[in-house]
Amino acid sequence: MASTETETTTFYQNVVVMRHGDRKDNFDPHNGMARAFRTGRTFRTILPFQIHRVFVSPFIRCVQTASEVVAALCAVDVEANAKSSTDVIKFDPSKVKVSIECGLCEMLNKEAIRVDVAPKDGNFGFDIPLLENMFPIGTLDPSLERVYGKMPQWEETVDESRSRYKQIIKALADKYPSENLLLVTHGEGVGVSISGFLEHTTVVEVEYCGYAELKRIMTCKNGSTTAGNFLVLTKSGQSGITYFD
């Protein structure tokens, strides 16, 4: 009789969730650029896997950060003492694809955004094409369909925001199960990437450009892929994150 055995393969999917750097309009305008670019180069040096896709909150500080990180990830020729994307001599845009994802946005409530800054009608009016033009040429994936086609509702509660962050992390990972992802978001989003997948954990600090590493095992059999639970690899005190059980 012919064998009915099917081959089962397994691999790990990796997700890195990162907080934005300093905004250009805060303090020295070059601080955020340098910190973000340096973090991108750190990813290339210490991560034991390649990042395939980058998803970014539409808030300007996240887009600025992601632009520098993506430039570092795509760089193939840089000056010896490179400090930002302006020091990249040559880069390969095929290495990483980047997209804006509204589900990664800041908590839309008064706990995170001052009332005098928030729009009165709750519409932040992001010019997505303008923001996309900030990414290195050739890295934007224009064909991507966002998980959140529009911004969440203004005045969402903290619990609703945290549920959103956990949901979008899993949704993006499920959408691209064979790729490793970098999500550039806000401090609360990075905190949820720890507390949402590590029970009884409280995150007390996420520094600028701090990041958490998650991974899960993927099993392929009979043409279908099954995902395991996310494991949190980042320990308290590592990568700019402090938490306790």
C-alpha positions, 0 to 999 in steps of 0.5 A: 500500500502507498504510504499515507504519512505526511511530513510535518515541519516546524519553525519559529516566528519572531515578533519584536515590539518597539517603543518610538524614540524621542520626537524630533521636536523635543530637545535636540532634534538629532537625539531620536534619529540617532537612538533609532538608527542605533537600535536598528543596527543593534537588531542586525547585530544581536537578533538571531533572525532577519526582520522581514516586515515592519508595521508602524503607528501613524503618530509622527514619532513612530514614523520617524523612528521606523524610518531610521530603523528601516534604513539601518536594517536595509543598509549595505554600505554606511560610513564608519561612524554612522549615526543616522540614515543620512550616513547610509551610502547605499541600502537594499530596500528589498530587505524589509517591507514597511507599512503603517498600521492604525491599530498600533496607535497611541492609547486614544484617551486623556491618560495618554494624550493631553486634552489641549493636544487631542482634536475636539472631534476625535479625528486626528487627520493623519495624512497617511501618504505623506507619512509613508513618504518618510520611509526609505525609498522602495521599502513601502508595501503599497499593496498591504491591507491594514488590519485597522482600516481607520483609527480606533475611537477617541476616548477608548478606555485603558483596558480597551487600549490594552486589549487592542494592542494584544489583538493587533500583535496577534493579528499581524503575526497571524497574517504573516505567519512565515515572516518575522515582524517588527512593530513600532508603537508606543510605551503602553503597546510594548508593555502589553507585549510583555504583560499580555503574554506573560501572566501576572506581570506588571510593566513599570518602565519602557524606555525610548526605543525599548523593545520586547522580543516574542516568539512562537512555534509554527507547525505545518502539516497537510498544507495548514499552519498551526501557531503555538502560544507566544513566549516572552524572551525579554527579561526585566532590565533588558532592552530598556524594559523593567517589569515584575511578577 
